[in-house]
Amino acid sequence: MKSDRRQFIRELLHWGIATSALGASFSPAILAQTIKQTPITKAIPASGELLPVIGMGTSRTFDIGADAAMLAQLAQVLNAFLDNGGSLIDSSPMYGSAEETVGYLTSNLKTEQKIFTATKVWTSGHQEGIDQMQASMRKMRVDRFDLMQIHNLVDWQTHLKTLNAWKAEGKIRYTGITTSHGRDHDELAGILRKHKFDFVQLSYNIEDRAVERQLLPLAQDRGIAVLVNRPFQRGGLFGSTRGKPLPSWAAEIGCRSWGQFFLKYAVSHPAVTCAIPATSKVHHMLDNMGANFGGLPDSKMRSEMEAYFQQV
């Protein structure tokens, strides 16, 4: 264990991270122990395949163009994600250069860590959709996507036919559909009732729980895996809790920060499979990945978390 700890500290120093800057929650001993634990996983209903409950989003954070300094920083972020049991990386053509950034970084990894690649089709038209998905393959440097999703319901009837055909041909493993907008919830529910999807991606967090009314129960009933975007309400949750202490009972599930509190809450819903927070900072990624270990709250603790958050 001592040699493992020393190696991990050397890697942190190589990244240029001063451990004091990470805060008390990220002592070298804790970080070294974290990578030796077994990640929390949930099964994809369509197959039984297990996914770690904390994935990685790339919206805004990986849209860096040709910025060499940011590319080096994101390489550190990706290493922190994979070293701490991460697997699912979600992107989209909507996110500027994010797909290309992911493709470059993952193709230069010195690890055999399995990556679950997910992106989206975000255009109208049959051939336009095919062209865009093929471009995404080139940008992300993959021969097959684990998950292809229809982004924000755009021309979903057209793309669903293509996705089903590609799945049958082995070009993708799973099909999905997404929304980040409450105004689309009713339409999305109707789609999920009538058509088969392996995944649905939606916004969910301790403050915005609208999807609990119909979409999460529907996904659970239909055997659809759920990816959660905006688990921090685009950072808004931290404004509500800044300077406020965590409840002492949060330690029972290995929760050391508000970020982990919010992530563990989101992924503990029975219908949720994985949350995909996005960050461009290594210490934030390490904090996020802390939620990938320990325990998850049961229904009683979830209620306590909701009540505590409303009070702070």
Buried (B, 14 or more C-beta within 10 A) or exposed (E): EEEEBEEBBEBBEEBEBEBEEBEEBBEBEBBBBBBEEEBBBBEBBBEEBBBBBBBBBBBBBBBBEEEEEBBEBBBBBBBBBBBBBBBBBBBBBBBBBBBBBBBBBBEEEEEEBEBBBBBBBBBEEEEBBBEBBEEBBEBBBBEEBBBBBBBBBBBBEBBBEBBBEBBEEEBBBBBBBBBEEEEBBEEBBEBBEEBEBBBBBBBBBBBBBEBEEBBBBBBBEBEBBBBBBBBBBEEEBEEBBEEEEBBEEBEEBBBBBBBBBBBBBBBBBEBBBBBBBBBBBBBBBBBBBBBBBBEBBEEEBBEBBBEBBEEE
